[in-house]
Amino acid sequence: MSSSGSGLTAYLNGIYPNTPNAGINSSNFTSEHVARGSGAYSFPLDITASVIYEQRSGLAQAPQALFTGGQQTPSIVLNIAPIGSIHLPTLNTLDLRIAKMFSVGHGKKIEGRINMFNALNINSALTQNVRVGPTYLQPTTIVLPRVLDFNILYRF
């Protein structure tokens, strides 16, 4: 980042965030957690099954409001509560895979795979509108639906 002009210009452009008001409802003192477990099992006949489970804490957010009418700053959006006063729900996702290996001679192999992402088919919000108004706390994006993925791999 580079700055040009006087120190006052840099101060007003937010390059020096250590102002008396910088910490009011903008400091994030929340914590996040992620837990992941995975496993695979090889069955007879070159069949493999695997699973991945992940738990991820929801994003910490703060409600925001639009303030207008100022002379120097005609409009500004500010947090009206501390970050962490709103949390998105914890996400629990489960991904599954089953694969079968076929030998085609001379060390060459073909593997067929079926992956199922979001096997639990959760539809939790990933983001939501935090601006106070008619759409307050309405989800703007959600977790993708259950997805089946078919693959064929050729190894030589």
C-alpha positions as CSV (number, residue, x, y, z in Angstrom):
1,M,0.0,0.0,0.0
2,S,1.3,3.4,-0.8
3,S,0.2,6.8,0.2
4,S,0.6,10.2,-1.4
5,G,0.0,13.6,-0.1
6,S,-0.1,14.8,3.4
7,G,-0.5,12.8,6.6
8,L,-4.0,14.2,6.9
9,T,-5.0,12.7,3.6
10,A,-3.6,9.3,4.7
11,Y,-5.5,9.6,8.0
12,L,-8.8,10.4,6.3
13,N,-8.3,7.6,3.8
14,G,-8.1,5.0,6.6
15,I,-4.4,4.2,6.3
16,Y,-4.0,4.9,10.0
17,P,-6.9,2.9,11.5
18,N,-5.8,3.6,15.1
19,T,-8.2,6.4,15.7
20,P,-10.3,6.8,18.9
21,N,-13.4,5.4,17.0
22,A,-11.6,2.6,15.2
23,G,-12.5,-0.1,17.8
24,I,-16.1,0.8,18.3
25,N,-18.1,-2.2,17.0
26,S,-15.5,-3.0,14.5
27,S,-13.0,-5.1,16.5
28,N,-13.5,-8.8,16.1
29,F,-12.8,-10.7,19.3
30,T,-14.7,-13.8,18.3
31,S,-13.2,-17.3,17.7
32,E,-13.9,-19.8,15.0
33,H,-13.5,-23.6,15.0
34,V,-13.2,-26.3,12.4
35,A,-13.2,-30.0,13.1
36,R,-12.7,-32.5,10.4
37,G,-12.6,-36.3,10.4
38,S,-12.0,-38.6,7.5
39,G,-11.6,-42.3,6.9
40,A,-11.3,-44.9,4.1
41,Y,-11.8,-48.6,3.9
42,S,-10.6,-51.0,1.2
43,F,-13.1,-53.8,0.6
44,P,-12.3,-57.0,-1.3
45,L,-12.5,-56.8,-5.2
46,D,-10.6,-53.5,-5.2
47,I,-13.6,-51.5,-3.9
48,T,-12.8,-48.5,-1.7
49,A,-15.2,-46.4,0.4
50,S,-14.3,-43.1,2.1
51,V,-16.0,-40.4,4.1
52,I,-15.2,-36.9,5.1
53,Y,-17.1,-35.1,7.9
54,E,-16.5,-31.4,8.7
55,Q,-18.0,-29.1,11.3
56,R,-17.3,-25.4,10.8
57,S,-18.5,-22.6,13.1
58,G,-20.8,-20.0,11.6
59,L,-19.4,-16.6,10.6
60,A,-19.5,-13.9,13.3
61,Q,-21.3,-10.8,12.1
62,A,-22.7,-7.5,13.4
63,P,-25.9,-5.6,12.4
64,Q,-25.2,-2.5,10.2
65,A,-27.2,0.6,9.6
66,L,-26.9,3.3,6.9
67,F,-26.6,6.8,8.2
68,T,-27.1,9.8,5.9
69,G,-27.3,13.6,6.0
70,G,-23.7,14.6,6.9
71,Q,-21.9,17.5,5.3
72,Q,-18.4,15.9,5.0
73,T,-19.7,12.3,4.7
74,P,-23.1,12.3,3.1
75,S,-23.7,8.6,3.9
76,I,-21.9,5.9,5.9
77,V,-22.6,2.3,6.9
78,L,-21.6,1.5,10.5
79,N,-21.9,-1.5,12.7
80,I,-24.5,-0.8,15.4
81,A,-23.5,-3.7,17.7
82,P,-20.2,-5.6,18.3
83,I,-19.0,-8.2,15.8
84,G,-20.2,-11.5,17.1
85,S,-23.6,-10.4,18.2
86,I,-24.9,-12.4,15.2
87,H,-23.6,-15.8,14.2
88,L,-24.5,-17.8,11.2
89,P,-25.3,-21.5,12.0
90,T,-22.6,-24.1,12.4
91,L,-22.1,-26.1,9.2
92,N,-22.0,-29.9,9.3
93,T,-21.1,-31.4,6.0
94,L,-20.6,-35.0,5.0
95,D,-18.9,-36.1,1.7
96,L,-18.9,-39.8,0.6
97,R,-17.0,-41.7,-2.1
98,I,-17.1,-45.2,-3.5
99,A,-14.5,-46.4,-6.0
100,K,-13.8,-49.6,-8.0
101,M,-10.5,-50.4,-9.6
102,F,-10.3,-52.6,-12.8
103,S,-7.0,-54.0,-14.1
104,V,-6.8,-53.9,-17.9
105,G,-3.3,-55.5,-18.2
106,H,0.3,-54.4,-18.4
107,G,0.0,-52.3,-15.2
108,K,-2.8,-50.2,-16.7
109,K,-5.9,-49.6,-14.5
110,I,-9.3,-48.0,-14.9
111,E,-11.0,-46.7,-11.8
112,G,-14.6,-45.7,-11.5
113,R,-15.6,-43.2,-8.8
114,I,-18.9,-41.9,-7.4
115,N,-18.6,-38.9,-5.1
116,M,-21.5,-37.5,-3.1
117,F,-20.9,-34.0,-1.8
118,N,-23.2,-32.6,1.0
119,A,-24.7,-36.1,1.6
120,L,-26.8,-34.7,4.5
121,N,-28.3,-32.1,2.0
122,I,-28.0,-29.2,4.5
123,N,-29.2,-25.8,3.2
124,S,-27.7,-23.5,5.8
125,A,-26.9,-19.9,5.1
126,L,-23.3,-19.1,4.1
127,T,-24.0,-15.3,4.0
128,Q,-26.9,-13.1,5.1
129,N,-27.9,-9.5,4.8
130,V,-26.8,-7.7,8.0
131,R,-28.1,-4.2,7.0
132,V,-31.0,-3.2,9.1
133,G,-34.1,-3.0,6.9
134,P,-36.8,-5.1,5.3
135,T,-34.3,-7.8,4.2
136,Y,-32.5,-8.0,7.5
137,L,-31.0,-11.5,8.2
138,Q,-32.3,-12.9,5.0
139,P,-29.8,-15.4,3.5
140,T,-28.0,-14.3,0.4
141,T,-26.2,-17.5,-0.3
142,I,-26.7,-21.1,1.0
143,V,-24.7,-24.3,0.9
144,L,-24.8,-26.0,-2.5
145,P,-27.3,-28.9,-2.6
146,R,-26.4,-32.6,-2.7
147,V,-24.2,-33.2,-5.7
148,L,-23.3,-36.6,-7.3
149,D,-20.1,-36.7,-9.3
150,F,-19.1,-39.6,-11.6
151,N,-15.5,-40.0,-12.6
152,I,-13.5,-42.5,-14.7
153,L,-9.7,-42.5,-14.2
154,Y,-7.2,-44.2,-16.5
155,R,-3.8,-45.0,-15.0
156,F,-0.9,-46.0,-17.2
